[in-house]
Amino acid sequence: MLNADQMLAIAATRMRDLAAPGLSPRPRRKVAVLACMDTRIDLFPMLGLERGDAHIIRNAGGLVTDDAIRSLSASQRLLGTEEIVVLMHDGCGLHGASEDAFAQALAADGVLPTWRLGAFDDVEATLRHGLARLRSSRELRARDHIRGFVFDPETGAVREVQSVPGSESVPDSA
Ligand SMILES: [Zn+2]
């Protein structure tokens, strides 16, 4: 049985839970989260979110791409969000991947995409770059509250990355 068949069957048994009559499409907490698509990231319990609270935008890496900005622009301008959280993580599939090898594999299949894979070597520097890009994106109406976190799937820790390197607050050791 294909996953898609199973999914459709499961959804059919859960209509009562899935229905959200009257729930506004405008995020209750006025926040949008951009995160990597990694399977280990369970955003709702991690960030204390409930359905209806936030827009969730996910892509490979949690990278600030043109399309992420498109979604965030719609989130703010059409649906009223005012705050952005970007979540990347340790052990990302893009960390240490080869941009060139990926492009060559695509080229071998006759494809020359307009996008880049977005491979990176330094998760914190990449996140800082993404935050800076968001803060200078006039597609966004609200740019005062843009924060970046890195999740470590091995320990479960979530740490904030500040805009200026080296100014990270050190979490209290418990
Ligand atoms: Zn990832």
Boltz pocket constraint, residues with backbone or C-beta under 6 A from the ligand:
constraints:
  - pocket:
      binder: B
      contacts: [[A, 36], [A, 37], [A, 38], [A, 59], [A, 60], [A, 61], [A, 62], [A, 89], [A, 91], [A, 92], [A, 93], [A, 94]]
      max_distance: 6.0
